[in-house]
Amino acid sequence: MKAASHESTQQRYAKCIEVSRRIRWDIDRDVLRGRHFDPAHTFLPDGLTQVHRLPFLDAHERRLMSQIQGRTYANMFGLIERFVGAKMMEVGRGHALADQTAMEAIVRFTDEELKHQELFRRVEALAAQALPHGYRFVPDADEVASFVLGKSTWSILALTCCIEIVTQVHYRHSMESDSSMSPLFKDIFLFHWKEESQHAIIDELEWMREDTRIDETARDAAVGDLIDLIAAIDGMLQAQAAADAHCFVTQLDRALSSDEEARVHAGLIDAYRSQYIVSGVDEPRFGEILMRVVSERQAERLGAALAPIRRRTLVSEFDAFA
């Protein structure tokens, strides 16, 4: 039974290598291709921005909201990939003198994450050229990475797996079919999705491998670490939502009422929680992986920690139809 399991795992690493070789892309040749952003286009679909919660905005203002959120979306993934790449370099050392197939898969993963970081730096530079001044990305990528990397390997791999799955869900369910999006912005996340689909598999394999190395006490502590990481991400999202709300209202051609400004701020918080937390933890694929390794009690701890975020996001969805 163990031999069959190992063979299946090695085949999955090998498949990731094969796909990585086949879909390998270059930032300039394949993605950007000398293009620039057109301010007449939206960046993110309405389903991700949740702009339907703000019916007092006109078409121009809804587009501006999409562009600000899209800029944060790209910056957020650039930040996330800072700690993902660093962690994968670390876990890859465990394969260096053992499974060379797994080692190659992780080396390719890390190389692609470094490329993605460069891509998102380029995206921010292009956005700064095309869009009004005043945008500010609040989190410091190195500080965030240092905090995350201080947590247990199990919790970091769980978080990373969740995030990689999020990229799949967002592109396939929202971006792929949206014809109104900026063609350049859509291509950026098409190519990003192609490589992240392999990364999600490797995250799962490494998470499961780490789970076999720890006992129940360490796993219980790791669940606590994962809760801490989710709370830290939520705090980061709230800070960025405040900055983006300020950016948005100061760039409008009219003044919003105090109630409308408050609704813009709340709408951004809820959209960001949905994008980066809820859409991942509530995705069936992630839930199935998680339930392989946690006990019922540990799952209840996670559920209790997520309940306020889920509840607020759910309330926001109902608000849209009030």
N, C-alpha and C positions, 0 to 999 in steps of 0.2 A: 504493500500500500504506500509506504514512504517513497519507494522508487518511482511509482507512477505519479505521485504528487510532485516530486522533484522534476520529472520529465515534463509535466504539464507546465510548471513554473518556468523552466528553462525555455520551453517553446514560446511562452509569452514574451520573455525577454528577447528571444531571437526574432519574433515577429515585429517587435518595436524597432529593432535594428533595421530590418528589411524595409519597413515603412519609412523610417527616418532617411534612409538612403534614397528611396524613391521620390519622396516629396520635398527633398532639400531645396530651400529657396534662398534667394539673395535679396537684401533690403532694397537696393537700388534697381537691380535688373527686373525683379519680379513684382515688388510691392509698390514702391513709390513711383518709379518710372518717370521721374522728372515732374511729377504733378504737384499741385498746391491745393489747399482747401479753398472752396468757394463758399463765402458767407451766406449765399442764398440757399444752401442745403442744410438739412438737419444732420446731426451726428448720431444720436441714439433714437431708437424707436420709442413711440409713446408708451408701449407696454413696459419698458424699463424706466423711463423718466417719471411715469405716473402723472404726467401733466394734465390728464383728465380730471385730476382732483382740483385743478385751478381754473374753473370755467370763466373767470373774469379776465383771463389773458387772451389777447388777440393772436392771430396767426404769426405775426412777426415776433411777439413776445414768447410764444410757445417754441419757436425755432431757436431763439436766444437761450431759453432754458435747456433745450436739447444740446446746444453747443457747449454750454458751461458744464453740464453734466457729462458730456462726452469727453471733454478735456480732463475732467477729474477721473473718469473711467480709465483712460489711457495712463494717466499718472499713477493711479492706484495699482494697476497691474505692473507697471514698471517698478514700483516700490515693493510689491509682493515678491517679484522675481529676484530681488536682491537677496532676501533671506532664503528663498527656495534654492537658488543656485549654490549658495554657501553650504546649506545643509546637505544637498545631494553630493557635493564634493566630499563631505565628511563621511556619509554613509557608504559612498563608493569605495573608500579605503578598505572596508570590510570584505570586499570582493577581490581586492588587488592580487592576492596570492591564492585565490580560490577559483571562483566561477568567472571565467574570462568573458563569457557571453553577457552575464549580468554587468560586469565591469564596463564593457563597451557600450551597453545600453545606457548606463548612467553617465558615462563620459559624453556621449552624444546629447543626452538630456541637458547636462550642465552647459555644454557649448551652445545649445539652442537657447537656453535661458539667458546667457550673456548676449546673444544676438537680439533677443526680445527686449532686453534692457536698452540696448542701443536704438532699436526701432522706436521705443516709446519716448526716448529723449528726442529723437528726430521729430516725432509727432508733436510733442510740446513746442518745439521750435517753429514748426509749420503753423500750428494753431496761434502762436504769439504773433506771427506775421499777418494772419488773416483776420483775427478777431480783435475787438476793442481792448484797450489796456485796462488793467484793474484786477485781473484774475490772479489768485494766489493759491498755490498748493501748500497746505499747512504742514503735513507730517514731514519729518526728516527721515529719509530712507535708511541711513546708517543707524540712527537711534532706534528706529523700529526694528531693524534687523538684529541689533544687539539685544534688545528686549526679548524678541521671539527666540533667538538662538540660546538664550539662557534657560529655556524650558526643556522638558524631557523630549527625547527623540520621538517617542510614541505620539505625544501630543502635537508636535510639529508636523509629523507625517500625516496625522489625521486631518489637521487644518489644511495642509497642502493638498491632500487628496480632495477635500471638499472644494477648495478653490479651483482646482483644475477641472472638476466636474462642472462648476459654475460656468466656466468659459464655454463648455460644450452646450449647456442648456441655453445660455443667452444667444449664442450664434444660431443654433438650429431652430429654436423656438421663436425668436424675435427678429434677429437681423437678416437671416437668409431670405425671408420672403418680403422684406420691406423695400419697396421700390423707390421710396422717397428719400432714403438715406444718401448722404454724400458717397459717391462711388469710391472715392479714395478711402474714406473712413471704413466703409464696408469691406474693401479689399484688405485693409490692415488686419481686421479681425477674422477674415476668412483665412488668411495665411497663418495667423496666430493660432486659430482653432485647429488647423491641420497638424501642427506639431504638438499642441497641448493635448490632443486626443491620445497620443502615445504617452505623454507625461503622466496622465491620469492613471494609466495602467501600471506604470513603473511605481508611482506613488503607492498604489494599492499593494503591489508586491512587496515593497520595502516596509510598508506599515505592517503587513501580515508577518513578515520576517522578524521585525522588531518585537511584535507581540509574542512570538514564541520564545523570546530571550528573557522576558520579564515574568515575575510572579504576580500573584493577585494584589499584594500590597503595593508593589510598584505601579501596577495598572491602575489601581484606585487613585494613587497620587497623580498619575498621568491624566486621568479624567479631570482631576482638579486643575491641572495645568491647562487643559483644553478649555475649560470654563474661563480661566483667567485670560487666555488668549482671545476668546470671543468677546469678553468684556472690554479688553484693550482695543480691539478692532471697533467695537461699538463706540467707545469714547473718541477714537480717531475719526470715525464717520460723523459724529455729532459736531466735532470741531470743524471739519471740512464743510459740512452742511451750513454752518453759520457763516463761514467765509464765502461760500458760493451764493448764499442768499443775499449777502451784502453786495457782492459783485453784480448780481442780477438786478437788484432794485436800483443801484446807482447808475446802471447803463440804460435804464428805460427812459423813454421820451416823456413820460408822465409820472406823477407821484401816485403811489398806491396808498390806500388807507392803512391805518395801523393794523386793522384786522386782516387785510389782504397780505400785508408784509408778514404777519405772524403765520398765515396759512402757507405762504411760500416757504418759510423756514421749516415749518412742520412737515410740509410735503417733501422737502429735500431729505430731511432725516429719515422719513419713512421709505422714500425711494431708495436711499443708500442702504438702509437695513435690509430691504427686500433684495437688492442687487447682490450684496456681498455676504449676507448671512443667511437669510431665510430661504432664498432660492437654492442654496447649496445644501443646508441641513435637511430641508424637506424634500429634496430630490430622492426618489425611490432608490436609485443606484447607490447613493451614499448611505442611505438608511440601511440597506441590505448589507453593505460592507461593515458598517459600524456594529450592527447587531451580531455579527460573527464573533466579536471580540469583547463586548461589554456584557456585564450581568444586568439583570432586570433592575437592580438597585442603582447601578451606575447610569443606566439609561434614564431612570427617573431623575437622578441628579442633573443630568444634562437637560432634560425636558423642563425641569423647574427653572434652571438658569435661562433657558431660551423663552420661557413663557411670556415675560413682559415684552420682549421684542416681537414675538409672533402675534401677541394680542394687539399691540399697537398697529402693526402692519395690517392685520385683518380689519381692525376698526377703520383704518384709512381707506381700505377697499370699499367698505360700506358707505363711507362718507361721500364717495364719488357719485353715488346714486341717491343721495339724500335730497 
